[in-house]
Amino acid sequence: MAQGHRDPVREQQWRERVAAWQSSGLTIRAFCVLHGLAETTFQHWRRELRERDAQAASAPLSSSPRSSASRTSSPRFVPLTVLSAPTQVVEVRCPSGHVVTVSDADHATLQMLFAALNQPIPPGGEASSC
């Protein structure tokens, strides 16, 4: 694989593994032994994902008025990680660093949340803090 090329499937697999480790309560070494993973590879991906998340969170939001081209462009979303849990929790992480967490939401509530996040910015309007 060429350096700098990101494989979203592989990244998602490692995001799921790191999330499973975090919720397991195990040490990294014990988790890796249990799941047949190389500890050095796990540490590499843990650091890599942390750096990618930090870069995404610190991506500068333009303070200048948005052009008509950028207002009509598609919204940017980050990868979604679904964790199995006894309750349903949806967490939206905004590039600004804000986090929206919705617990035990029904389909209609989630639909309203994502519809609100997908609203275009009116001409001359300001972007939301998210």
C-alpha positions, -999 to +999 in steps of 0.1 A: +000+000+000+014+034-009+025+056+020-001+083+028-030+062+013-056+055+040-077+024+039-110+033+055-119-004+061-087-010+079-090+022+099-125+013+110-113-022+121-087-006+143-111+020+157-133-009+167-104-028+183-093+002+203-128+009+214-133-027+224-100-025+244-111+007+261-144-009+272-128-042+282-109-030+313-079-051+303-044-039+299-032-035+263-009-066+267-038-088+280-062-075+253-037-082+225-029-117+238-066-125+241-073-113+205-041-125+189-028-090+181+008-078+181+012-053+209+034-031+188+009-029+160-019-021+185+002+007+200+010+020+165-027+022+155-038+036+189-013+065+184-022+069+147-059+071+154-053+096+183-032+118+159-059+116+131-086+125+156-065+155+168-059+167+133-096+164+125-106+183+156-080+211+150-089+216+114-093+253+111-128+267+104-126+296+081-136+329+097-141+346+064-176+347+048-183+315+030-185+316-008-216+304-026-196+273-038-187+263-002-223+268+010-236+243-016-209+217-010-216+185+008-212+185+046-181+168+060-186+139+083-161+119+102-161+081+103-188+065+125-180+038+150-209+017+163-203+000+196-225-026+210-239-015+244-269-022+265-284+012+257-282+031+224-260+061+225-252+083+195-222+106+198-215+133+172-181+149+173-178+182+156-146+196+140-148+224+166-144+199+194-180+200+205-196+166+212-234+159+211-245+128+229-280+114+226-289+084+247-318+059+240-330+080+211-357+067+188-354+067+151-374+100+148-352+118+172-320+107+154-336+117+121-343+152+134-308+155+148-291+146+116-315+167+096-307+197+118-269+191+114-274+189+076-291+222+072-273+245+047-259+278+059-281+307+046-263+333+025-246+358+047-253+335+077-228+322+102-220+285+106-232+269+138-206+263+165-205+226+154 
